[in-house]
Structures are given as structure tokens and as C-alpha cells.
Amino acid sequence: QVKKQCDQKLLIRMKTECVPCSLNLETQCPAGYTKITNGTGIPDCRYYLEIKTHILSFPGCRHHCMKEIEQPECCQGHWGPDCMGK
């Protein structure tokens, strides 16, 4: 039995929205994603507050999330939707 399908595993990474670090403990990743940071997350961003006519920028935190998906792919020498041989 020749293996026709060689699915690829893909890692998708994303970051949550930047918020005040003290509020970031409760932040969840979107459905299907796993949080790979903990506590208040990573303090690598800035968030903005509009106060009357001014926009102020503050240092904030965000979490990094990842999800693993399988991408269907045919093995070498196979092709098409059913991964047929040559």
C-alpha cells in the first residue's frame, strides 16, 4: 500500500488585542486556539484611550495564541483531489 496522502501540520499563531496588563489575566484566545503565554501576557504593545479631544497611548499587554491545523496534501508523485498516482 503506497501512501498517497501526506497531510502537512500547520501552526497558526496570533496575538490578542492590546489591553492594560492588569486586565489581561482574564483574556482568552479565540475558539480553537491555545494560549501559549500566561499571567498577564507579554508587555510588547500599546493601547489608546480617547479623552475628549486627546488620544493617549499607554503600554499594555497581550497574549500569544496558537492553533495546529492539518492541511491535506498529496505525497510526491500523487495529485488531484483523491491523490491519484501517475
Stockholm file with secondary structure:
# STOCKHOLM 1.0

chainA/1-86         QVKKQCDQKLLIRMKTECVPCSLNLETQCPAGYTKITNGTGIPDCRYYLEIKTHILSFPGCRHHCMKEIEQPECCQGHWGPDCMGK
#=GR chainA/1-86 SS CCCCBCCEEEEEEEECCCBCGGGGGGCCCCTTCEECSCTTCEEEEEEEEEETTEEEEEEEEECEEEEEEEECCBCTTCBTTTTBCC
#=GC SS_cons        CCCCBCCEEEEEEEECCCBCGGGGGGCCCCTTCEECSCTTCEEEEEEEEEETTEEEEEEEEECEEEEEEEECCBCTTCBTTTTBCC
//
